[in-house]
Amino acid sequence: MKSILINLLAAVLAVASVNAEEQKPMNSAKEVAVIKTSEGEMVAEFWPEVAPNTVENFKKLARSGFYDGTAFHRIVKGFMIQGGDPLTKDPAKESRYGTGDPGYKIKAEFNDRSHERGVLSMARSSDPDSAGSQFFICLANVSRLDHQYTTFGKIIKGDDVLGKIGDTEVTTSDSGERSKPTKRVTVDSIKIVPADSVK
């Protein structure tokens, strides 16, 4: 009799577990960003466990098409590539590249994920809570940025594309930094898709 009760209890718990799985919200599935550029495609995973608001902001902007047609306006060899400025959609606004945002700022979510090659992090001004839409992707380990910029994901496919963009020929920018690409490197689109849909 005791073993029948134990088996019955086990069966009830198994059914409850299956029902709990079925009631998970649809958006709990792991999602990735497919970043289609003029140089090829990259896929990035997200780190919502350390930067939930930053990840949601990036996904929201990507889903709305905010990044489509922007450019990587700042490329520093051996350091990083920077994009996400809506002003870069218009070549006539080149003198203002690097100053654009979505019209709001988000709070920093500094965390223990290190800035290493392929890591996505939010660009900002001197104010820690001044990030909006601009992001950068590290070309190397840059631990000096740790706990000063919000890391929120990493390239998991397309490292060769990242390298190609990082090797783009640059000239001196208005600020005197050798970071101004001599050719336009565009972000054609950023699509948020289920991770298991990317091969």
N, C-alpha and C positions, 0 to 999 in steps of 0.2 A: 504494500500500500504506500509506503514511504517513497519508494522509487517511482511509482506512478505519479505522485504529487510533485516530485522533483522534476520529472520529465514534462509534466503539464506546465509547471512554472517556467521551465526553460523555453517551452514552445510559446507561451504568452510573451515572455521577454523578447524572443526572436521576432515575433510579429510586431511588437511595440517598436523595436529597433528599426525594422523595415519601414513602418509608418513614419517614424521620425525622419528617416532619410528622405522619404517622398515629400515631406513638408518643408524641406529646406528651400529658401527662396531661390529663384532662377539665377539671380546675379551672384550666387555664391560660387559658381563655376570659375575656375581659374582662367583669367583672360591675359592676353598678350597684345602688344602693339606691333603691327606690321608697318614699318616705316619705309615707304617707297620713295627713293630719291633719284635724281638724275644720274647717279653713279651706281645704282643697284638697290637691292632690298636688304633691310635689317629687321630682325625680330627682337623685341625686348620683353623680358619678364618684368613684373611689378613686385614691389615689396610693401604691400599694404600693412603688414604687421609692424613696420617701423615708421611708415609715413602715410597713414591712411588718407588724410585730407589732401596731401599733395598728389597721391595716386588718383584720387577721385577727380581732382581739378584737371589733371592732365587728360584723363579719359573723357571728361565732359567736353573739354575744348576739342579734342580729337574727333569725338562723335559729331560735333557741330560743324566740322570742316574748317575750324579756325586755323589749323596749321597748313592746310592745303595751299600750295603756291608760295609758301614762304621759302626762305633760303638760309643756308648756313653762312652767316655774314662775318663770322670771326673764326679763323682757323689758326691755331698756334701749334706748330709742329712739335711733336713729342709731348704735348700737353693736353689739348682738347679742341673739339669743334663745338661751336655755339650756334643755336638757332632758336626758332619760336617767336621771333619778333614779327608782328603783323605788318609793320612798316616795310619789311623786306619784300612784300608782294609788289611794291611799286618802286622800280629802279630810280624814279625821279626823287625819291625820299632818301637816297643813299646817305646823305649827310647826317640823317637822324637815325640810321640803323643802330640798334642796340638800346634805344630808348622807349620802344613800344611795349605795350602790355594790353591785357584784355579789358582794361578800365577798372580794375580792382587789384588788390594785393592779397596774398595769403600768408598766414603765420608760418614761421619756420618750424620744421620738425627735425631738428638735428638728431642724429642717431649714431649707432656704433658701426654701421656699414661703411667700410672704407672706400675711398676714391681710388679705384684701380681701373685698369684698362677695360673699357666697355661699360662702365658705370654711368648711369644717367643721374644728373644732379640739377637742382634749380639754380639758375643765375639770379643774381640780385645786386642791389646797390649796397652802400655801406650800412644801410638799415637792415638788420637780420630779417625783418618781416616785410620785405619789399619785393619778394618774388611774385610773379604773376603768370606769365606764359613762357618766358624764355628759359631754356634748359641747355645744358652742355653734356657732351659725352666724352669721357676721359680717353685719351690715347695712350696713357701710361699710368703707373701708380703715382698718385699725387696726394700722399697722406697728410701733407701740410694743410689741405682743405678740410680734413675730417673735423666734424663738430662745428664747422663754420658755414657749411652749405648743406642743403637737404638732399641726401642721396635717396632715390626712390625706385630704382630698377637697374637692370643690366642687359646688355646685348647678349643674346643666347644663340643667334644665328646671323651671319653676315659680317663677321669680323674682318673679312677681306675688303668689304665695302667700306667699313669704318676706316681701315688703313688707307684705302684709295682716296677717300675724302680728306683724311689727315695729311696726305701727301700732295694735296692741291697746291699749286704754285701760289705764293702770296707776295704782296708788296707791303710797304709801310702805310698804316692807316693814318687818319688825321691826328690821332693821339700819339703817333710816333711808334706804335707797336707793329711789328712785322706779323700781321694777322689778316690783312685784307685780301680775300681771294681775287686772283686775276681773271677768273671765270666764275660765272654764276653756278652754284651748286644748290639745286632746288630740292625741297621736300614736296613731292608731287601729292602725297597723301599720307595720313596716319590713320590706319583702321584698327579698331579694337575688336578682336575676335577671340573665340574660345581657344585656349591653348592646344587642345587636342585636334583642332582643325588645321594646324600648321605642321607640315611634314618636315 
